[in-house]
Amino acid sequence: MMMSWQAAAWLMLGGSTVLLLLGLPVAFSFLVINLVGAWLILGGDAGMVQLARNAVQSVMNFALTPIPLFVLMGEVLFHTGLAVKVIDGIERLIRNVPGRLAVVAVVAGTVFSAISGSTIATTAMLGSLMLPVMIARGYHPVIATGPIMAIGAVDMLIPPSALTVLLGSLSGISIAKLLIGGVVPGLLLSVAFVAYIIVRVKLQPALAPATAFQKYEGWEKLRPLFQYVLPLVSIFVIVVASMSAGWATPTESAAIGALATVVLALAYRALTVNNLLQALHGTAAISGMILFIILGATTFSQILSFSGASNGLVEAITGQGFPPMVVIALMMATLIFLGVFVEQVSMMMITLPIFMPLVQKFGVDLVWFGVMYLICMQLGMLLPPHGMLLMTMKGVAPPQVTMGHIFLAVTPFIIMSVLMLALVFFAPAVAVWLPNVLG
């Protein structure tokens, strides 16, 4: 049965979106649509055989190996308690600035971004460790929750990041360059968040009452920095340096990072059989979910391509005669809109088969496009009402923190992220300078 490309596009893109909105898990939504699409478009039994063949090949892709390794790095840190030591080390260094604990959360979150590959894990951990302390010291829920969610989202931009590896492998953009491209925008956002907290609390001191804190002098102040923070941050340096110098592929760099994390945990005598098993269990659960989703993504884009829907949509868009920059701006707007309804991996699966042929046709810098795509995905994690990090925060927050507080808290950080997207759009060097210098 021959189906027009328009009908195929409605079936595949429309069907998957409807199933996601109905609340079916991502992996199952795409599995259902792939089964229907393979039967109707690839042709009955032959389509089913192709579906099975794709499933096996998609998860055997070597480029995906960094995902479980990056996730493992974060899991080991959280389950061994080294994360708490890092927070302590950073807290001793930060003077009595307005909104001090919120600033500590942002700086600690930035450090975790550099040693953990999981966005949700960073938010959950900072939320469960720091939020109760802030609320107990009289911080308003709006100034206590916002920075933690915002810095959790920045985790996606600063390597190691499992979602960046996934984006690189699904889009064909260089994974190493994409990982390094997110560093400058990620650090700029962190600085902007700290500046915002200080200015906001200076204007409204009641939001974060100044509380007495233990002052450390001399070596006592610096000890945790040298003992915990710098050795753990050196893992980030090793991972990025080995990739950018060309000594190791992203997969090998991830393996070095994971090994270094485990060795450090052993050196601190923080690793027990029990917490290692917990870390491995968490890694298997998160990686399994991501790989199951990739399994659906490969067939999904193949069916779109085979039916002529990908080409049809690309030609329909380029036929409008819009300048390339206008089309790319519209793509970013589409991603932000999708971020309200669907989570990040679904977003990649729905849009990449259509976006990547267009971007390649325009001949724009793929790393620049990839970094903007990451910022849009990061925004999606913060957008009410279904943003993944808003749900994570509600899950770990004390009962007096309402969903209303969380929506209010995240709004200024969404605005700053949109401004960062605009900066990268109009000044591509923000994203491509570092990969070009190191590459």
Helices and strands as residue ranges (DSSP letters): H 5-9, I 10-14, H 15-21, H 26-37, I 38-43, H 44-59, G 62-64, H 66-80, H 82-93, H 100-113, H 119-136, H 141-154, H 162-171, H 175-181, H 183-203, G 205-207, H 218-224, I 225-229, H 230-244, H 250-267, H 273-306, H 309-318, H 324-341, H 344-362, H 366-380, H 388-396, H 403-426, H 429-438
